[in-house]
Amino acid sequence: MILNEEDIRRKESALVTILEMMDMPQPRIERKDWQWCLRNIKVRNSDHPMCLTAEELLRCVIKYK
């Protein structure tokens, strides 16, 4: 599946919304430090109901950025 810029922008926007509901440092979200977020999301949020969704979005955004 090929995503265009608008698709990626929307996925990134959804990702930011989800991450802001989780235990993630705000500066990492603001800087869009997606690699760090991907490495640490399960450590800090393994019980969060949106953890897997956020992880999938992180992988997608990282792949297409």
PQR file of N, CA, C, O and H, with PARSE charges and radii, in Angstrom:
ATOM      1  N   MET A   1       0.844  -1.180   0.000 -0.4000 1.5000
ATOM      2  CA  MET A   1       0.000   0.000   0.000 -0.0000 2.0000
ATOM      3  C   MET A   1       0.891   1.245   0.000  0.5500 1.7000
ATOM      4  O   MET A   1       1.798   1.366   0.824 -0.5500 1.4000
ATOM      5  N   ILE A   2       0.633   2.146  -0.905 -0.4000 1.5000
ATOM      6  CA  ILE A   2       1.400   3.385  -1.001 -0.0000 2.0000
ATOM      7  C   ILE A   2       0.569   4.517  -0.402  0.5500 1.7000
ATOM      8  O   ILE A   2      -0.602   4.697  -0.734 -0.5500 1.4000
ATOM      9  H   ILE A   2      -0.104   2.049  -1.574  0.4000 1.0000
ATOM     10  N   LEU A   3       1.202   5.263   0.480 -0.4000 1.5000
ATOM     11  CA  LEU A   3       0.526   6.373   1.142 -0.0000 2.0000
ATOM     12  C   LEU A   3       1.045   7.688   0.588  0.5500 1.7000
ATOM     13  O   LEU A   3       2.230   7.826   0.284 -0.5500 1.4000
ATOM     14  H   LEU A   3       2.153   5.116   0.750  0.4000 1.0000
ATOM     15  N   ASN A   4       0.144   8.652   0.461 -0.4000 1.5000
ATOM     16  CA  ASN A   4       0.573   9.974   0.011 -0.0000 2.0000
ATOM     17  C   ASN A   4       0.841  10.879   1.224  0.5500 1.7000
ATOM     18  O   ASN A   4       0.644  10.461   2.365 -0.5500 1.4000
ATOM     19  H   ASN A   4      -0.819   8.540   0.708  0.4000 1.0000
ATOM     20  N   GLU A   5       1.278  12.086   0.983 -0.4000 1.5000
ATOM     21  CA  GLU A   5       1.625  13.021   2.058 -0.0000 2.0000
ATOM     22  C   GLU A   5       0.445  13.289   2.994  0.5500 1.7000
ATOM     23  O   GLU A   5       0.618  13.380   4.209 -0.5500 1.4000
ATOM     24  H   GLU A   5       1.438  12.425   0.056  0.4000 1.0000
ATOM     25  N   GLU A   6      -0.738  13.412   2.429 -0.4000 1.5000
ATOM     26  CA  GLU A   6      -1.930  13.672   3.245 -0.0000 2.0000
ATOM     27  C   GLU A   6      -2.220  12.495   4.168  0.5500 1.7000
ATOM     28  O   GLU A   6      -2.571  12.699   5.330 -0.5500 1.4000
ATOM     29  H   GLU A   6      -0.879  13.337   1.442  0.4000 1.0000
ATOM     30  N   ASP A   7      -2.081  11.278   3.676 -0.4000 1.5000
ATOM     31  CA  ASP A   7      -2.284  10.086   4.511 -0.0000 2.0000
ATOM     32  C   ASP A   7      -1.314  10.071   5.682  0.5500 1.7000
ATOM     33  O   ASP A   7      -1.706   9.793   6.816 -0.5500 1.4000
ATOM     34  H   ASP A   7      -1.796  11.113   2.732  0.4000 1.0000
ATOM     35  N   ILE A   8      -0.066  10.367   5.413 -0.4000 1.5000
ATOM     36  CA  ILE A   8       0.958  10.382   6.456 -0.0000 2.0000
ATOM     37  C   ILE A   8       0.679  11.489   7.460  0.5500 1.7000
ATOM     38  O   ILE A   8       0.828  11.286   8.665 -0.5500 1.4000
ATOM     39  H   ILE A   8       0.252  10.593   4.492  0.4000 1.0000
ATOM     40  N   ARG A   9       0.280  12.648   6.979 -0.4000 1.5000
ATOM     41  CA  ARG A   9      -0.047  13.761   7.868 -0.0000 2.0000
ATOM     42  C   ARG A   9      -1.189  13.386   8.809  0.5500 1.7000
ATOM     43  O   ARG A   9      -1.143  13.698   9.999 -0.5500 1.4000
ATOM     44  H   ARG A   9       0.159  12.813   6.000  0.4000 1.0000
ATOM     45  N   ARG A  10      -2.197  12.728   8.287 -0.4000 1.5000
ATOM     46  CA  ARG A  10      -3.330  12.308   9.116 -0.0000 2.0000
ATOM     47  C   ARG A  10      -2.924  11.250  10.135  0.5500 1.7000
ATOM     48  O   ARG A  10      -3.357  11.294  11.287 -0.5500 1.4000
ATOM     49  H   ARG A  10      -2.235  12.474   7.321  0.4000 1.0000
ATOM     50  N   LYS A  11      -2.103  10.312   9.721 -0.4000 1.5000
ATOM     51  CA  LYS A  11      -1.631   9.271  10.640 -0.0000 2.0000
ATOM     52  C   LYS A  11      -0.780   9.903  11.752  0.5500 1.7000
ATOM     53  O   LYS A  11      -0.886   9.520  12.917 -0.5500 1.4000
ATOM     54  H   LYS A  11      -1.750  10.276   8.786  0.4000 1.0000
ATOM     55  N   GLU A  12       0.053  10.862  11.381 -0.4000 1.5000
ATOM     56  CA  GLU A  12       0.889  11.532  12.359 -0.0000 2.0000
ATOM     57  C   GLU A  12       0.040  12.345  13.341  0.5500 1.7000
ATOM     58  O   GLU A  12       0.348  12.399  14.532 -0.5500 1.4000
ATOM     59  H   GLU A  12       0.139  11.173  10.434  0.4000 1.0000
ATOM     60  N   SER A  13      -1.007  12.965  12.851 -0.4000 1.5000
ATOM     61  CA  SER A  13      -1.913  13.727  13.709 -0.0000 2.0000
ATOM     62  C   SER A  13      -2.625  12.792  14.697  0.5500 1.7000
ATOM     63  O   SER A  13      -2.739  13.110  15.881 -0.5500 1.4000
ATOM     64  H   SER A  13      -1.257  12.921  11.883  0.4000 1.0000
ATOM     65  N   ALA A  14      -3.096  11.659  14.216 -0.4000 1.5000
ATOM     66  CA  ALA A  14      -3.738  10.671  15.092 -0.0000 2.0000
ATOM     67  C   ALA A  14      -2.740  10.155  16.118  0.5500 1.7000
ATOM     68  O   ALA A  14      -3.084   9.967  17.285 -0.5500 1.4000
ATOM     69  H   ALA A  14      -3.004  11.400  13.255  0.4000 1.0000
ATOM     70  N   LEU A  15      -1.514   9.929  15.688 -0.4000 1.5000
ATOM     71  CA  LEU A  15      -0.463   9.446  16.569 -0.0000 2.0000
ATOM     72  C   LEU A  15      -0.208  10.439  17.710  0.5500 1.7000
ATOM     73  O   LEU A  15      -0.114  10.039  18.870 -0.5500 1.4000
ATOM     74  H   LEU A  15      -1.235  10.083  14.740  0.4000 1.0000
ATOM     75  N   VAL A  16      -0.098  11.708  17.386 -0.4000 1.5000
ATOM     76  CA  VAL A  16       0.131  12.736  18.402 -0.0000 2.0000
ATOM     77  C   VAL A  16      -1.020  12.744  19.410  0.5500 1.7000
ATOM     78  O   VAL A  16      -0.788  12.833  20.616 -0.5500 1.4000
ATOM     79  H   VAL A  16      -0.175  12.033  16.443  0.4000 1.0000
ATOM     80  N   THR A  17      -2.247  12.651  18.925 -0.4000 1.5000
ATOM     81  CA  THR A  17      -3.413  12.632  19.809 -0.0000 2.0000
ATOM     82  C   THR A  17      -3.354  11.462  20.776  0.5500 1.7000
ATOM     83  O   THR A  17      -3.614  11.628  21.968 -0.5500 1.4000
ATOM     84  H   THR A  17      -2.435  12.578  17.946  0.4000 1.0000
ATOM     85  N   ILE A  18      -3.015  10.283  20.274 -0.4000 1.5000
ATOM     86  CA  ILE A  18      -2.929   9.091  21.123 -0.0000 2.0000
ATOM     87  C   ILE A  18      -1.775   9.217  22.114  0.5500 1.7000
ATOM     88  O   ILE A  18      -1.949   8.933  23.299 -0.5500 1.4000
ATOM     89  H   ILE A  18      -2.803  10.149  19.306  0.4000 1.0000
ATOM     90  N   LEU A  19      -0.609   9.636  21.649 -0.4000 1.5000
ATOM     91  CA  LEU A  19       0.553   9.733  22.531 -0.0000 2.0000
ATOM     92  C   LEU A  19       0.335  10.739  23.652  0.5500 1.7000
ATOM     93  O   LEU A  19       0.855  10.561  24.753 -0.5500 1.4000
ATOM     94  H   LEU A  19      -0.468   9.867  20.686  0.4000 1.0000
ATOM     95  N   GLU A  20      -0.427  11.791  23.383 -0.4000 1.5000
ATOM     96  CA  GLU A  20      -0.698  12.783  24.418 -0.0000 2.0000
ATOM     97  C   GLU A  20      -1.578  12.225  25.532  0.5500 1.7000
ATOM     98  O   GLU A  20      -1.609  12.788  26.626 -0.5500 1.4000
ATOM     99  H   GLU A  20      -0.850  11.935  22.488  0.4000 1.0000
ATOM    100  N   MET A  21      -2.288  11.138  25.278 -0.4000 1.5000
ATOM    101  CA  MET A  21      -3.105  10.485  26.303 -0.0000 2.0000
ATOM    102  C   MET A  21      -2.295   9.464  27.099  0.5500 1.7000
ATOM    103  O   MET A  21      -2.780   8.915  28.088 -0.5500 1.4000
ATOM    104  H   MET A  21      -2.263  10.681  24.389  0.4000 1.0000
ATOM    105  N   MET A  22      -1.068   9.214  26.670 -0.4000 1.5000
ATOM    106  CA  MET A  22      -0.227   8.198  27.292 -0.0000 2.0000
ATOM    107  C   MET A  22       0.842   8.838  28.174  0.5500 1.7000
ATOM    108  O   MET A  22       0.974  10.061  28.239 -0.5500 1.4000
ATOM    109  H   MET A  22      -0.673   9.660  25.866  0.4000 1.0000
ATOM    110  N   ASP A  23       1.592   7.984  28.843 -0.4000 1.5000
ATOM    111  CA  ASP A  23       2.722   8.432  29.657 -0.0000 2.0000
ATOM    112  C   ASP A  23       3.946   8.558  28.747  0.5500 1.7000
ATOM    113  O   ASP A  23       4.807   7.680  28.703 -0.5500 1.4000
ATOM    114  H   ASP A  23       1.485   6.991  28.790  0.4000 1.0000
ATOM    115  N   MET A  24       3.992   9.665  28.033 -0.4000 1.5000
ATOM    116  CA  MET A  24       5.109   9.954  27.131 -0.0000 2.0000
ATOM    117  C   MET A  24       5.531  11.395  27.376  0.5500 1.7000
ATOM    118  O   MET A  24       4.675  12.266  27.534 -0.5500 1.4000
ATOM    119  H   MET A  24       3.292  10.379  28.069  0.4000 1.0000
ATOM    120  N   PRO A  25       6.833  11.665  27.411 -0.5600 1.5000
ATOM    121  CA  PRO A  25       7.295  13.046  27.628  0.2800 2.0000
ATOM    122  C   PRO A  25       6.849  13.973  26.490  0.5500 1.7000
ATOM    123  O   PRO A  25       7.050  13.674  25.313 -0.5500 1.4000
ATOM    124  N   GLN A  26       6.251  15.083  26.862 -0.4000 1.5000
ATOM    125  CA  GLN A  26       5.758  16.041  25.881 -0.0000 2.0000
ATOM    126  C   GLN A  26       6.853  16.529  24.927  0.5500 1.7000
ATOM    127  O   GLN A  26       6.585  16.667  23.733 -0.5500 1.4000
ATOM    128  H   GLN A  26       6.088  15.326  27.819  0.4000 1.0000
ATOM    129  N   PRO A  27       8.070  16.794  25.399 -0.5600 1.5000
ATOM    130  CA  PRO A  27       9.116  17.233  24.450  0.2800 2.0000
ATOM    131  C   PRO A  27       9.401  16.204  23.354  0.5500 1.7000
ATOM    132  O   PRO A  27       9.707  16.587  22.224 -0.5500 1.4000
ATOM    133  N   ARG A  28       9.308  14.922  23.658 -0.4000 1.5000
ATOM    134  CA  ARG A  28       9.536  13.889  22.632 -0.0000 2.0000
ATOM    135  C   ARG A  28       8.442  13.935  21.577  0.5500 1.7000
ATOM    136  O   ARG A  28       8.709  13.738  20.391 -0.5500 1.4000
ATOM    137  H   ARG A  28       9.060  14.611  24.575  0.4000 1.0000
ATOM    138  N   ILE A  29       7.216  14.192  22.003 -0.4000 1.5000
ATOM    139  CA  ILE A  29       6.092  14.292  21.058 -0.0000 2.0000
ATOM    140  C   ILE A  29       6.243  15.555  20.215  0.5500 1.7000
ATOM    141  O   ILE A  29       6.074  15.516  18.997 -0.5500 1.4000
ATOM    142  H   ILE A  29       6.999  14.352  22.966  0.4000 1.0000
ATOM    143  N   GLU A  30       6.560  16.671  20.862 -0.4000 1.5000
ATOM    144  CA  GLU A  30       6.691  17.944  20.149 -0.0000 2.0000
ATOM    145  C   GLU A  30       7.812  17.910  19.117  0.5500 1.7000
ATOM    146  O   GLU A  30       7.677  18.481  18.035 -0.5500 1.4000
ATOM    147  H   GLU A  30       6.698  16.703  21.852  0.4000 1.0000
ATOM    148  N   ARG A  31       8.925  17.240  19.445 -0.4000 1.5000
ATOM    149  CA  ARG A  31      10.054  17.138  18.501 -0.0000 2.0000
ATOM    150  C   ARG A  31       9.843  16.039  17.467  0.5500 1.7000
ATOM    151  O   ARG A  31      10.646  15.867  16.550 -0.5500 1.4000
ATOM    152  H   ARG A  31       9.036  16.775  20.324  0.4000 1.0000
ATOM    153  N   LYS A  32       8.757  15.304  17.630 -0.4000 1.5000
ATOM    154  CA  LYS A  32       8.442  14.165  16.750 -0.0000 2.0000
ATOM    155  C   LYS A  32       9.601  13.178  16.739  0.5500 1.7000
ATOM    156  O   LYS A  32      10.062  12.734  15.687 -0.5500 1.4000
ATOM    157  H   LYS A  32       8.105  15.443  18.375  0.4000 1.0000
ATOM    158  N   ASP A  33      10.051  12.855  17.929 -0.4000 1.5000
ATOM    159  CA  ASP A  33      11.130  11.895  18.123 -0.0000 2.0000
ATOM    160  C   ASP A  33      10.515  10.489  18.098  0.5500 1.7000
ATOM    161  O   ASP A  33      10.453   9.802  19.118 -0.5500 1.4000
ATOM    162  H   ASP A  33       9.677  13.215  18.783  0.4000 1.0000
ATOM    163  N   TRP A  34      10.069  10.087  16.917 -0.4000 1.5000
ATOM    164  CA  TRP A  34       9.297   8.850  16.770 -0.0000 2.0000
ATOM    165  C   TRP A  34      10.120   7.603  17.078  0.5500 1.7000
ATOM    166  O   TRP A  34       9.574   6.626  17.591 -0.5500 1.4000
ATOM    167  H   TRP A  34      10.120  10.645  16.088  0.4000 1.0000
ATOM    168  N   GLN A  35      11.399   7.612  16.783 -0.4000 1.5000
ATOM    169  CA  GLN A  35      12.243   6.447  17.094 -0.0000 2.0000
ATOM    170  C   GLN A  35      12.282   6.216  18.596  0.5500 1.7000
ATOM    171  O   GLN A  35      12.143   5.084  19.059 -0.5500 1.4000
ATOM    172  H   GLN A  35      11.842   8.406  16.366  0.4000 1.0000
ATOM    173  N   TRP A  36      12.469   7.281  19.351 -0.4000 1.5000
ATOM    174  CA  TRP A  36      12.493   7.158  20.805 -0.0000 2.0000
ATOM    175  C   TRP A  36      11.144   6.650  21.306  0.5500 1.7000
ATOM    176  O   TRP A  36      11.084   5.754  22.148 -0.5500 1.4000
ATOM    177  H   TRP A  36      12.581   8.201  18.974  0.4000 1.0000
ATOM    178  N   CYS A  37      10.069   7.225  20.787 -0.4000 1.5000
ATOM    179  CA  CYS A  37       8.725   6.820  21.213 -0.0000 2.0000
ATOM    180  C   CYS A  37       8.491   5.335  20.935  0.5500 1.7000
ATOM    181  O   CYS A  37       7.933   4.622  21.769 -0.5500 1.4000
ATOM    182  H   CYS A  37      10.118   7.952  20.103  0.4000 1.0000
ATOM    183  N   LEU A  38       8.914   4.879  19.776 -0.4000 1.5000
ATOM    184  CA  LEU A  38       8.736   3.471  19.429 -0.0000 2.0000
ATOM    185  C   LEU A  38       9.509   2.564  20.385  0.5500 1.7000
ATOM    186  O   LEU A  38       9.002   1.525  20.807 -0.5500 1.4000
ATOM    187  H   LEU A  38       9.367   5.457  19.098  0.4000 1.0000
ATOM    188  N   ARG A  39      10.725   2.954  20.721 -0.4000 1.5000
ATOM    189  CA  ARG A  39      11.539   2.144  21.647 -0.0000 2.0000
ATOM    190  C   ARG A  39      10.949   2.109  23.053  0.5500 1.7000
ATOM    191  O   ARG A  39      11.124   1.121  23.767 -0.5500 1.4000
ATOM    192  H   ARG A  39      11.138   3.798  20.378  0.4000 1.0000
ATOM    193  N   ASN A  40      10.259   3.161  23.461 -0.4000 1.5000
ATOM    194  CA  ASN A  40       9.832   3.285  24.851 -0.0000 2.0000
ATOM    195  C   ASN A  40       8.331   3.140  25.094  0.5500 1.7000
ATOM    196  O   ASN A  40       7.899   3.139  26.246 -0.5500 1.4000
ATOM    197  H   ASN A  40      10.117   3.964  22.882  0.4000 1.0000
ATOM    198  N   ILE A  41       7.539   3.021  24.051 -0.4000 1.5000
ATOM    199  CA  ILE A  41       6.091   3.022  24.239 -0.0000 2.0000
ATOM    200  C   ILE A  41       5.605   1.854  25.094  0.5500 1.7000
ATOM    201  O   ILE A  41       4.743   2.038  25.954 -0.5500 1.4000
ATOM    202  H   ILE A  41       7.890   3.022  23.115  0.4000 1.0000
ATOM    203  N   LYS A  42       6.135   0.674  24.873 -0.4000 1.5000
ATOM    204  CA  LYS A  42       5.679  -0.481  25.643 -0.0000 2.0000
ATOM    205  C   LYS A  42       6.214  -0.462  27.071  0.5500 1.7000
ATOM    206  O   LYS A  42       5.565  -0.968  27.986 -0.5500 1.4000
ATOM    207  H   LYS A  42       6.835   0.524  24.175  0.4000 1.0000
ATOM    208  N   VAL A  43       7.376   0.110  27.259 -0.4000 1.5000
ATOM    209  CA  VAL A  43       7.953   0.191  28.604 -0.0000 2.0000
ATOM    210  C   VAL A  43       7.063   1.053  29.496  0.5500 1.7000
ATOM    211  O   VAL A  43       6.810   0.723  30.654 -0.5500 1.4000
ATOM    212  H   VAL A  43       7.904   0.520  26.516  0.4000 1.0000
ATOM    213  N   ARG A  44       6.603   2.150  28.936 -0.4000 1.5000
ATOM    214  CA  ARG A  44       5.852   3.121  29.728 -0.0000 2.0000
ATOM    215  C   ARG A  44       4.340   2.930  29.665  0.5500 1.7000
ATOM    216  O   ARG A  44       3.626   3.433  30.532 -0.5500 1.4000
ATOM    217  H   ARG A  44       6.809   2.418  27.995  0.4000 1.0000
ATOM    218  N   ASN A  45       3.833   2.214  28.658 -0.4000 1.5000
ATOM    219  CA  ASN A  45       2.385   2.178  28.422 -0.0000 2.0000
ATOM    220  C   ASN A  45       1.848   0.799  28.057  0.5500 1.7000
ATOM    221  O   ASN A  45       0.851   0.710  27.339 -0.5500 1.4000
ATOM    222  H   ASN A  45       4.413   1.805  27.954  0.4000 1.0000
ATOM    223  N   SER A  46       2.461  -0.253  28.516 -0.4000 1.5000
ATOM    224  CA  SER A  46       2.055  -1.599  28.094 -0.0000 2.0000
ATOM    225  C   SER A  46       0.595  -1.917  28.422  0.5500 1.7000
ATOM    226  O   SER A  46      -0.024  -2.738  27.746 -0.5500 1.4000
ATOM    227  H   SER A  46       3.271  -0.180  29.099  0.4000 1.0000
ATOM    228  N   ASP A  47       0.042  -1.276  29.448 -0.4000 1.5000
ATOM    229  CA  ASP A  47      -1.351  -1.538  29.838 -0.0000 2.0000
ATOM    230  C   ASP A  47      -2.357  -0.601  29.169  0.5500 1.7000
ATOM    231  O   ASP A  47      -3.566  -0.771  29.326 -0.5500 1.4000
ATOM    232  H   ASP A  47       0.544  -0.609  29.997  0.4000 1.0000
ATOM    233  N   HIS A  48      -1.867   0.371  28.438 -0.4000 1.5000
ATOM    234  CA  HIS A  48      -2.772   1.342  27.803 -0.0000 2.0000
ATOM    235  C   HIS A  48      -3.525   0.665  26.659  0.5500 1.7000
ATOM    236  O   HIS A  48      -2.912  -0.043  25.861 -0.5500 1.4000
ATOM    237  H   HIS A  48      -0.885   0.510  28.310  0.4000 1.0000
ATOM    238  N   PRO A  49      -4.845   0.870  26.564 -0.5600 1.5000
ATOM    239  CA  PRO A  49      -5.636   0.205  25.510  0.2800 2.0000
ATOM    240  C   PRO A  49      -5.254   0.608  24.081  0.5500 1.7000
ATOM    241  O   PRO A  49      -5.556  -0.124  23.138 -0.5500 1.4000
ATOM    242  N   MET A  50      -4.605   1.747  23.908 -0.4000 1.5000
ATOM    243  CA  MET A  50      -4.239   2.204  22.566 -0.0000 2.0000
ATOM    244  C   MET A  50      -2.767   1.949  22.247  0.5500 1.7000
ATOM    245  O   MET A  50      -2.261   2.444  21.240 -0.5500 1.4000
ATOM    246  H   MET A  50      -4.360   2.341  24.673  0.4000 1.0000
ATOM    247  N   CYS A  51      -2.083   1.194  23.082 -0.4000 1.5000
ATOM    248  CA  CYS A  51      -0.645   0.970  22.907 -0.0000 2.0000
ATOM    249  C   CYS A  51      -0.321   0.333  21.555  0.5500 1.7000
ATOM    250  O   CYS A  51       0.567   0.808  20.848 -0.5500 1.4000
ATOM    251  H   CYS A  51      -2.495   0.792  23.900  0.4000 1.0000
ATOM    252  N   LEU A  52      -1.016  -0.715  21.198 -0.4000 1.5000
ATOM    253  CA  LEU A  52      -0.726  -1.395  19.924 -0.0000 2.0000
ATOM    254  C   LEU A  52      -1.047  -0.511  18.725  0.5500 1.7000
ATOM    255  O   LEU A  52      -0.317  -0.515  17.734 -0.5500 1.4000
ATOM    256  H   LEU A  52      -1.737  -1.101  21.772  0.4000 1.0000
ATOM    257  N   THR A  53      -2.127   0.241  18.813 -0.4000 1.5000
ATOM    258  CA  THR A  53      -2.486   1.160  17.735 -0.0000 2.0000
ATOM    259  C   THR A  53      -1.407   2.224  17.557  0.5500 1.7000
ATOM    260  O   THR A  53      -1.001   2.527  16.435 -0.5500 1.4000
ATOM    261  H   THR A  53      -2.720   0.244  19.618  0.4000 1.0000
ATOM    262  N   ALA A  54      -0.950   2.784  18.668 -0.4000 1.5000
ATOM    263  CA  ALA A  54       0.108   3.799  18.605 -0.0000 2.0000
ATOM    264  C   ALA A  54       1.389   3.203  18.031  0.5500 1.7000
ATOM    265  O   ALA A  54       2.078   3.850  17.243 -0.5500 1.4000
ATOM    266  H   ALA A  54      -1.280   2.538  19.579  0.4000 1.0000
ATOM    267  N   GLU A  55       1.706   1.977  18.423 -0.4000 1.5000
ATOM    268  CA  GLU A  55       2.907   1.323  17.904 -0.0000 2.0000
ATOM    269  C   GLU A  55       2.815   1.127  16.389  0.5500 1.7000
ATOM    270  O   GLU A  55       3.790   1.356  15.674 -0.5500 1.4000
ATOM    271  H   GLU A  55       1.146   1.451  19.064  0.4000 1.0000
ATOM    272  N   GLU A  56       1.661   0.711  15.907 -0.4000 1.5000
ATOM    273  CA  GLU A  56       1.463   0.545  14.464 -0.0000 2.0000
ATOM    274  C   GLU A  56       1.605   1.881  13.734  0.5500 1.7000
ATOM    275  O   GLU A  56       2.241   1.954  12.683 -0.5500 1.4000
ATOM    276  H   GLU A  56       0.869   0.525  16.489  0.4000 1.0000
ATOM    277  N   LEU A  57       1.012   2.934  14.296 -0.4000 1.5000
ATOM    278  CA  LEU A  57       1.119   4.259  13.678 -0.0000 2.0000
ATOM    279  C   LEU A  57       2.566   4.738  13.680  0.5500 1.7000
ATOM    280  O   LEU A  57       3.029   5.313  12.695 -0.5500 1.4000
ATOM    281  H   LEU A  57       0.496   2.874  15.150  0.4000 1.0000
ATOM    282  N   LEU A  58       3.277   4.508  14.765 -0.4000 1.5000
ATOM    283  CA  LEU A  58       4.689   4.891  14.819 -0.0000 2.0000
ATOM    284  C   LEU A  58       5.482   4.200  13.726  0.5500 1.7000
ATOM    285  O   LEU A  58       6.266   4.839  13.024 -0.5500 1.4000
ATOM    286  H   LEU A  58       2.901   4.041  15.565  0.4000 1.0000
ATOM    287  N   ARG A  59       5.284   2.909  13.579 -0.4000 1.5000
ATOM    288  CA  ARG A  59       6.013   2.164  12.536 -0.0000 2.0000
ATOM    289  C   ARG A  59       5.689   2.697  11.140  0.5500 1.7000
ATOM    290  O   ARG A  59       6.576   2.814  10.293 -0.5500 1.4000
ATOM    291  H   ARG A  59       4.647   2.390  14.149  0.4000 1.0000
ATOM    292  N   CYS A  60       4.432   3.015  10.908 -0.4000 1.5000
ATOM    293  CA  CYS A  60       4.010   3.536   9.599 -0.0000 2.0000
ATOM    294  C   CYS A  60       4.617   4.907   9.336  0.5500 1.7000
ATOM    295  O   CYS A  60       5.153   5.150   8.254 -0.5500 1.4000
ATOM    296  H   CYS A  60       3.712   2.920  11.595  0.4000 1.0000
ATOM    297  N   VAL A  61       4.541   5.793  10.300 -0.4000 1.5000
ATOM    298  CA  VAL A  61       5.058   7.157  10.138 -0.0000 2.0000
ATOM    299  C   VAL A  61       6.580   7.111   9.934  0.5500 1.7000
ATOM    300  O   VAL A  61       7.111   7.813   9.074 -0.5500 1.4000
ATOM    301  H   VAL A  61       4.106   5.596  11.179  0.4000 1.0000
ATOM    302  N   ILE A  62       7.269   6.297  10.712 -0.4000 1.5000
ATOM    303  CA  ILE A  62       8.726   6.172  10.573 -0.0000 2.0000
ATOM    304  C   ILE A  62       9.085   5.643   9.187  0.5500 1.7000
ATOM    305  O   ILE A  62      10.032   6.120   8.562 -0.5500 1.4000
ATOM    306  H   ILE A  62       6.837   5.726  11.411  0.4000 1.0000
ATOM    307  N   LYS A  63       8.341   4.678   8.720 -0.4000 1.5000
ATOM    308  CA  LYS A  63       8.623   4.063   7.412 -0.0000 2.0000
ATOM    309  C   LYS A  63       8.490   5.069   6.264  0.5500 1.7000
ATOM    310  O   LYS A  63       9.298   5.063   5.336 -0.5500 1.4000
ATOM    311  H   LYS A  63       7.571   4.290   9.228  0.4000 1.0000
ATOM    312  N   TYR A  64       7.480   5.925   6.329 -0.4000 1.5000
ATOM    313  CA  TYR A  64       7.194   6.826   5.212 -0.0000 2.0000
ATOM    314  C   TYR A  64       7.773   8.227   5.382  0.5500 1.7000
ATOM    315  O   TYR A  64       7.601   9.066   4.498 -0.5500 1.4000
ATOM    316  H   TYR A  64       6.823   5.930   7.083  0.4000 1.0000
ATOM    317  N   LYS A  65       8.452   8.503   6.489 -0.4000 1.5000
ATOM    318  CA  LYS A  65       9.040   9.830   6.690 -0.0000 2.0000
ATOM    319  C   LYS A  65      10.440   9.873   6.155  0.5500 1.7000
ATOM    320  O   LYS A  65      11.099  10.909   6.234 -0.5500 1.4000
ATOM    321  H   LYS A  65       8.591   7.822   7.208  0.4000 1.0000
TER
END
